[in-house]
């Protein structure tokens, strides 16, 4: 899955004293889009698109060079920019820092809001045409469909967006309204006025593979960008165990009871602040599908050979579907 970047390893230890080097990666998000570019991948890169492209993230040196090219270089501004960078995490020796998005306001970087690859390519071409090096704000969600490499950088983008959103949404205290500041000892935002302590938000959710012998229950969302078949899923409610959430979500979305609930694996999904927990379970009794049409537009039982998709190491949902397709699901 996307977090499986071995032999590389993420070190998410909070260390506000770390300062960026020239080759440190800078994550800048604007409206959920990340400053990046696309380039041709190596011939042997495993991609799922006819156009073998890979993600490129800017380093501190890249940004300084770009500003120099467009006449925005200013030593005082550059020093202020470096001082404002927030250390996020490291992957092996590569450090990742978060940049305040408003520091880029004087440069009109093109944005690609949609999920289509051609929109991302067009944004990069537009930025190159106006002399800002091909850097553009690209939607991280399209990486799920079009980009897989380099995997550690894709993982960094999807993890960084979670922290960026947390920092942005907690600049002021939700209890008293005072301006907050970053804690110096742990990854926490503190209110100096009332002492409120704010930690990163992680939302637990479940991915559920409901089985009926050699058939798997697949569904399609009613109103989301993802149009392919997926598994039943939902967020854990207050006072609810993960297993109780599995039972409730299946009943609410498809009107069935389940039993033999067994945990499979988890996945952090920073793009939505989620921590996903995957479960397999068996239908218990009537297997008639009663769709919640507010959530789902389609539901179907599919035999192993009819389960759509190809092996993929990106998402927990796909991995579980492929596990069932191969007859290797936990019993």
C-alpha positions as CSV (number, residue, x, y, z in Angstrom):
1,X,0.0,0.0,0.0
2,X,1.0,3.6,-0.3
3,X,2.7,3.6,3.1
4,X,4.8,0.6,2.3
5,X,7.9,2.4,1.1
6,X,10.5,-0.2,2.4
7,X,13.5,-0.2,2.4
8,X,12.9,3.5,3.0
9,X,11.2,4.5,6.3
10,X,9.4,7.6,7.5
11,X,10.6,9.2,10.7
12,X,7.7,11.4,12.0
13,X,9.4,12.4,15.3
14,X,8.6,16.0,15.9
15,X,11.7,18.2,15.9
16,X,11.0,22.0,15.6
17,X,14.8,22.7,15.8
18,X,15.5,21.1,12.4
19,X,16.3,23.6,9.6
20,X,16.1,23.0,5.9
21,X,19.1,22.2,3.7
22,X,19.3,23.1,0.1
23,X,18.1,19.6,-0.9
24,X,15.2,19.5,1.6
25,X,11.8,19.0,0.0
26,X,9.3,21.8,0.4
27,X,5.6,21.0,0.6
28,X,3.3,23.9,-0.2
29,X,-0.5,23.3,-0.4
30,X,-3.1,25.7,-1.8
31,X,-6.7,24.6,-1.7
32,X,-5.5,21.1,-1.1
33,X,-3.3,21.1,-4.2
34,X,0.4,20.6,-3.8
35,X,3.2,22.5,-5.5
36,X,4.9,20.0,-7.9
37,X,5.6,19.1,-11.5
38,X,5.5,16.0,-13.7
39,X,8.4,14.5,-15.6
40,X,9.0,11.5,-17.7
41,X,9.6,8.4,-15.7
42,X,12.4,5.9,-16.2
43,X,11.5,3.2,-18.8
44,X,11.2,0.5,-16.1
45,X,9.0,2.5,-13.8
46,X,5.8,0.5,-13.1
47,X,2.9,2.9,-14.0
48,X,-0.8,2.5,-14.8
49,X,-0.9,5.0,-17.6
50,X,0.2,5.1,-21.2
51,X,2.2,8.2,-20.4
52,X,4.9,7.2,-18.0
53,X,5.1,10.2,-15.7
54,X,6.3,10.6,-12.2
55,X,6.0,13.2,-9.5
56,X,8.7,15.9,-8.8
57,X,8.6,17.9,-5.6
58,X,10.6,21.2,-5.2
59,X,13.6,21.5,-3.0
60,X,14.6,24.7,-1.3
61,X,17.3,25.1,-3.9
62,X,14.7,24.6,-6.7
63,X,12.5,27.4,-5.3
64,X,15.3,29.8,-4.9
65,X,16.4,29.2,-8.5
66,X,12.9,29.7,-9.7
67,X,12.5,33.0,-7.9
68,X,15.9,34.1,-9.3
69,X,14.7,33.3,-12.8
70,X,11.5,35.3,-12.5
71,X,13.2,38.3,-10.8
72,X,11.6,37.7,-7.4
73,X,14.9,37.0,-5.6
74,X,15.3,39.0,-2.4
75,X,17.7,38.0,0.4
76,X,15.4,39.4,3.1
77,X,12.4,37.6,1.7
78,X,14.3,34.4,1.2
79,X,15.5,34.5,4.8
80,X,12.0,35.1,6.1
81,X,10.8,32.2,3.9
82,X,13.3,29.8,5.4
83,X,12.5,30.9,9.0
84,X,8.8,30.2,8.4
85,X,9.2,26.6,7.2
86,X,7.8,24.0,9.5
87,X,9.6,20.6,9.8
88,X,7.1,17.8,9.1
89,X,9.1,14.5,8.9
90,X,11.9,12.7,7.2
91,X,12.0,9.7,4.9
92,X,15.4,8.2,5.3
93,X,17.7,11.2,4.9
94,X,15.2,13.4,3.0
95,X,13.7,16.1,5.1
96,X,10.2,17.6,4.3
97,X,9.1,21.0,5.4
98,X,5.8,22.8,5.2
99,X,5.6,26.3,3.6
100,X,3.0,28.8,4.3
101,X,0.9,29.1,1.1
102,X,0.5,32.9,1.3
103,X,4.3,33.3,0.8
104,X,3.8,32.3,-2.8
105,X,1.0,34.8,-3.5
106,X,3.2,37.1,-5.5
107,X,3.9,34.3,-8.0
108,X,0.8,33.2,-10.0
109,X,1.5,29.4,-10.0
110,X,-1.1,27.7,-12.2
111,X,-3.5,25.3,-10.5
112,X,-5.0,22.0,-11.7
113,X,-8.2,21.5,-9.7
114,X,-9.5,18.5,-11.5
115,X,-8.3,14.9,-11.2
116,X,-7.5,14.4,-14.9
117,X,-3.9,13.9,-15.9
118,X,-4.2,16.2,-18.9
119,X,-5.2,19.1,-16.5
120,X,-2.1,18.5,-14.5
121,X,0.1,18.5,-17.6
122,X,-1.5,21.6,-18.9
123,X,-0.9,23.4,-15.6
124,X,2.8,22.5,-15.7
125,X,3.1,23.5,-19.3
126,X,1.4,26.9,-18.6
127,X,3.8,27.6,-15.7
128,X,6.8,26.7,-17.9
129,X,5.5,29.1,-20.6
130,X,5.4,32.0,-18.1
131,X,8.9,31.2,-16.8
132,X,8.3,29.6,-13.4
133,X,10.0,26.4,-14.2
134,X,7.0,24.1,-14.7
135,X,5.9,24.2,-11.0
136,X,2.2,24.1,-10.6
137,X,-0.4,23.3,-7.8
138,X,-1.6,19.8,-8.7
139,X,-4.4,17.9,-7.0
140,X,-3.0,15.0,-5.0
141,X,-6.0,12.8,-5.7
142,X,-5.0,12.3,-9.3
143,X,-1.9,10.5,-8.1
144,X,-4.1,7.5,-7.1
145,X,-5.0,7.0,-10.7
146,X,-2.0,8.2,-12.7
147,X,1.2,8.4,-10.6
148,X,3.0,5.8,-8.4
149,X,6.6,7.0,-8.5
150,X,8.6,7.9,-6.6
151,X,6.4,6.1,-4.0
152,X,8.0,7.7,-1.0
153,X,7.3,11.2,-2.4
154,X,3.7,10.4,-3.2
155,X,3.3,9.1,0.4
156,X,4.9,12.3,1.7
157,X,2.4,14.4,-0.2
158,X,-0.6,12.5,1.1
159,X,0.8,12.6,4.7
160,X,1.8,16.3,4.5
161,X,-1.6,17.5,3.3
162,X,-3.1,16.2,6.6
163,X,-0.6,18.2,8.7
164,X,-0.9,21.2,6.4
165,X,-4.7,21.2,6.9
166,X,-4.3,20.8,10.7
167,X,-1.9,23.7,11.0
168,X,-4.1,25.9,8.7
169,X,-7.3,25.1,10.6
170,X,-6.0,25.8,14.0
171,X,-4.2,29.2,13.7
172,X,-6.8,30.5,16.2
173,X,-8.1,28.8,19.3
174,X,-11.5,27.2,19.0
175,X,-12.2,27.7,22.7
176,X,-11.3,31.4,23.2
177,X,-10.4,32.8,19.7
178,X,-6.8,33.8,20.6
179,X,-4.0,33.3,18.1
180,X,-2.2,29.9,18.7
181,X,1.4,28.9,18.4
182,X,3.3,25.7,17.9
183,X,4.6,23.8,20.9
184,X,8.3,23.4,21.2
185,X,8.3,19.9,22.6
186,X,5.7,17.9,20.8
187,X,3.5,18.1,17.7
188,X,0.8,20.1,19.3
189,X,-0.7,23.6,18.9
190,X,-1.1,25.5,22.1
191,X,-3.2,28.5,23.0
192,X,-1.2,30.9,25.1
193,X,-4.4,32.6,26.4
194,X,-6.5,29.7,27.8
195,X,-4.0,26.7,27.6
196,X,-6.0,24.8,25.1
197,X,-3.9,21.9,23.6
198,X,-4.7,20.9,20.0
199,X,-3.3,17.7,18.5
200,X,-3.4,16.4,14.9
201,X,-6.8,15.0,13.9
202,X,-7.0,11.4,12.9
203,X,-10.4,10.0,11.9
204,X,-10.8,6.2,12.3
205,X,-12.8,4.5,9.5
206,X,-13.5,0.9,8.4
207,X,-13.2,-0.7,5.0
208,X,-15.4,-3.8,4.9
209,X,-15.2,-6.8,2.6
210,X,-18.5,-8.6,3.0
211,X,-18.3,-12.2,1.6
212,X,-20.9,-14.8,0.8
213,X,-19.1,-17.9,-0.1
214,X,-17.3,-17.2,-3.4
215,X,-19.0,-13.9,-3.8
216,X,-17.9,-10.4,-2.7
217,X,-20.2,-7.4,-2.1
218,X,-19.1,-4.4,-4.2
219,X,-20.7,-1.0,-4.2
220,X,-20.4,2.4,-6.0
221,X,-20.7,5.7,-4.3
222,X,-23.6,8.0,-5.2
223,X,-22.0,11.4,-5.2
224,X,-18.2,11.1,-5.1
225,X,-15.5,11.5,-7.7
226,X,-14.5,7.9,-7.4
227,X,-16.7,6.0,-9.9
228,X,-15.3,2.5,-9.7
229,X,-16.6,-0.4,-7.6
230,X,-15.4,-0.3,-4.0
231,X,-16.1,-1.9,-0.7
232,X,-18.6,-0.8,2.0
233,X,-16.9,1.8,4.2
234,X,-17.7,4.3,6.9
235,X,-16.4,6.4,9.8
236,X,-16.4,5.1,13.4
237,X,-18.9,6.9,15.7
238,X,-18.4,8.1,19.2
239,X,-18.7,5.2,21.8
240,X,-18.4,2.6,19.1
241,X,-15.9,-0.2,18.6
242,X,-14.4,-1.0,15.2
243,X,-16.4,-4.3,15.0
244,X,-19.6,-2.5,15.9
245,X,-18.9,0.0,13.2
246,X,-18.5,-2.8,10.7
247,X,-22.0,-4.2,11.7
248,X,-23.7,-0.8,11.6
249,X,-22.2,0.4,8.3
250,X,-23.2,-2.8,6.5
251,X,-26.7,-2.6,7.9
252,X,-27.1,1.1,7.1
253,X,-25.7,0.9,3.5
254,X,-26.9,-2.5,2.2
255,X,-29.4,-3.7,4.9
256,X,-27.5,-6.9,5.9
257,X,-26.3,-8.6,9.1
258,X,-22.8,-9.9,9.2
259,X,-20.8,-12.2,11.4
260,X,-17.3,-13.7,11.7
261,X,-15.7,-10.2,11.6
262,X,-11.9,-10.5,11.2
263,X,-9.4,-7.7,11.1
264,X,-7.0,-7.6,8.1
265,X,-4.8,-4.5,8.0
266,X,-4.7,-0.7,8.4
267,X,-3.7,2.2,6.3
268,X,-3.1,5.9,7.0
269,X,-4.9,8.0,4.4
270,X,-3.8,11.6,5.1
271,X,-5.7,13.1,2.2
272,X,-8.9,12.7,4.3
273,X,-7.4,12.6,7.8
274,X,-8.3,8.9,8.0
275,X,-6.8,5.9,9.6
276,X,-8.5,3.0,7.7
277,X,-9.0,-0.4,9.3
278,X,-9.8,-3.2,6.9
279,X,-12.1,-6.1,7.9
280,X,-13.5,-9.2,6.2
281,X,-16.8,-10.6,7.4
282,X,-19.5,-13.0,6.2
283,X,-23.1,-12.2,5.4
284,X,-25.4,-13.6,8.2
285,X,-28.8,-14.6,6.9
286,X,-30.6,-12.8,4.0
287,X,-28.2,-11.6,1.3
288,X,-30.6,-9.3,-0.4
289,X,-29.1,-5.9,-1.1
290,X,-31.1,-3.0,0.2
291,X,-29.2,0.1,-0.9
292,X,-29.0,3.4,1.0
293,X,-29.4,5.5,-2.1
294,X,-28.2,8.6,-0.3
295,X,-24.8,6.9,0.0
296,X,-24.7,4.4,-2.8
297,X,-25.9,4.2,-6.4
298,X,-25.1,0.6,-7.0
299,X,-24.4,-2.7,-5.2
300,X,-23.8,-6.2,-6.5
301,X,-22.5,-9.6,-5.4
302,X,-19.6,-10.6,-7.7
303,X,-17.8,-13.9,-8.1
304,X,-14.0,-14.0,-7.7
305,X,-13.4,-14.0,-11.4
306,X,-15.7,-11.0,-11.9
307,X,-14.2,-8.8,-9.3
308,X,-12.8,-5.8,-11.3
309,X,-9.3,-4.3,-10.9
310,X,-5.7,-5.3,-11.1
311,X,-3.1,-6.0,-8.4
312,X,-2.0,-2.6,-7.1
313,X,0.0,-1.6,-4.0
314,X,-1.7,1.8,-3.5
315,X,-4.9,1.4,-1.5
316,X,-6.2,-0.9,1.2
317,X,-9.6,-1.3,-0.7
318,X,-7.9,-2.6,-3.8
319,X,-5.6,-4.9,-1.9
320,X,-8.6,-6.5,-0.1
321,X,-10.5,-6.9,-3.4
322,X,-7.5,-8.5,-5.1
323,X,-7.0,-10.8,-2.1
324,X,-10.5,-12.1,-2.4
325,X,-10.2,-12.4,-6.2
326,X,-7.2,-14.7,-5.7
327,X,-8.9,-16.7,-3.0
328,X,-6.5,-15.6,-0.3
329,X,-8.7,-13.7,2.1
330,X,-8.4,-14.5,5.8
331,X,-10.9,-17.1,6.8
